Amino acid sequence: MGVSGCGKSTLLRALAAALSCPALEGDDYHGAANVAKMRSGQPLDDADRWPWLDRLGTAIGGEVEQAGIAVAACSALKRRYRERLEAAAGVPLLFVLLDGTRAELAARLAERTRHYMPASLLESQLATLERPQADERALTLPCTWRVEQLSDAVISWARSDVAA
């Protein structure tokens, strides 16, 4: 989870490969109206996000039912979004926030060329972001770490959480 440009999709692919499990890209579950809204530089509101989170959560739950485990990339910027996602999934979820400074994230977004999410929405995403609290099943990692380091940290943490 995290704002645009933090590395969610890159980590998603690494985790799916390391765990040999399904990978769900949250962007693929947005409706056409959401994509058009973001492409035009308008931030999504809660009414835009609820159906998207429900579709993605349902898909996560289905993949977990089939494969026993799945990974997904999704902004999940607010606690209530994470709660909605987990409710739709119907299974306990673990969240990983890829965190970075405004400057680091802006630099990453400036390098992207094939994504509908414009860099101009970074400010609204940062304003919306509610970092996970101690009572959430969440891990926060710096987005500047190498993907292998991130993947290893996530897998180690997830295994310790499941074993607990």
HUBELRA-V608815 format. One record per backbone hydrogen bond with DSSP energy under -1.0 kcal/mol. NH is the residue of the N-H (numbers start at 0). CO is the residue of the C=O. E is the energy in kcal/mol with one decimal. If there is no record, write none. Layout:
nh=NH co=CO e=E
nh=NH co=CO e=E
This chain:
nh=1 co=74 e=-1.1
nh=5 co=2 e=-1.6
nh=10 co=6 e=-2.5
nh=11 co=7 e=-2.6
nh=12 co=8 e=-2.1
nh=13 co=9 e=-1.8
nh=14 co=10 e=-2.9
nh=15 co=11 e=-2.6
nh=16 co=12 e=-2.0
nh=17 co=13 e=-2.5
nh=18 co=14 e=-2.6
nh=20 co=15 e=-1.6
nh=23 co=70 e=-2.5
nh=25 co=72 e=-2.5
nh=27 co=24 e=-1.9
nh=28 co=25 e=-2.0
nh=29 co=26 e=-1.2
nh=34 co=30 e=-2.0
nh=35 co=31 e=-2.6
nh=36 co=32 e=-2.2
nh=37 co=33 e=-2.6
nh=38 co=34 e=-3.0
nh=39 co=35 e=-1.7
nh=40 co=37 e=-2.2
nh=41 co=36 e=-2.4
nh=48 co=44 e=-1.8
nh=49 co=45 e=-2.3
nh=52 co=48 e=-3.0
nh=53 co=49 e=-2.4
nh=54 co=50 e=-2.5
nh=55 co=51 e=-2.6
nh=56 co=52 e=-3.0
nh=57 co=53 e=-2.4
nh=58 co=54 e=-2.1
nh=59 co=55 e=-2.7
nh=60 co=56 e=-2.6
nh=61 co=57 e=-2.2
nh=62 co=58 e=-2.4
nh=63 co=59 e=-2.6
nh=64 co=60 e=-2.2
nh=65 co=61 e=-1.9
nh=66 co=62 e=-3.5
nh=67 co=63 e=-2.1
nh=70 co=21 e=-2.3
nh=72 co=23 e=-2.3
nh=81 co=77 e=-1.9
nh=82 co=78 e=-2.6
nh=83 co=79 e=-1.9
nh=84 co=80 e=-2.5
nh=85 co=81 e=-2.3
nh=86 co=82 e=-2.3
nh=87 co=83 e=-2.4
nh=88 co=84 e=-2.0
nh=89 co=85 e=-2.1
nh=94 co=136 e=-2.5
nh=96 co=138 e=-2.8
nh=97 co=0 e=-2.4
nh=98 co=140 e=-2.9
nh=104 co=100 e=-2.5
nh=105 co=101 e=-2.7
nh=106 co=102 e=-2.1
nh=107 co=103 e=-1.9
nh=108 co=104 e=-2.5
nh=109 co=105 e=-2.0
nh=120 co=117 e=-2.0
nh=121 co=118 e=-1.9
nh=124 co=120 e=-2.1
nh=125 co=121 e=-2.8
nh=126 co=122 e=-2.2
nh=127 co=123 e=-1.6
nh=128 co=124 e=-2.1
nh=129 co=76 e=-3.6
nh=135 co=132 e=-2.1
nh=137 co=135 e=-1.9
nh=138 co=94 e=-2.3
nh=140 co=96 e=-2.9
nh=142 co=98 e=-3.5
nh=144 co=141 e=-1.5
nh=149 co=145 e=-2.4
nh=150 co=146 e=-2.8
nh=151 co=147 e=-2.4
nh=152 co=148 e=-2.2
nh=153 co=149 e=-2.7
nh=154 co=150 e=-2.6
nh=155 co=151 e=-2.4
nh=156 co=152 e=-2.4
nh=157 co=153 e=-3.0
nh=158 co=154 e=-2.4
nh=159 co=155 e=-1.9
nh=160 co=156 e=-2.3
nh=161 co=157 e=-2.6
nh=162 co=158 e=-2.0
nh=163 co=159 e=-1.0
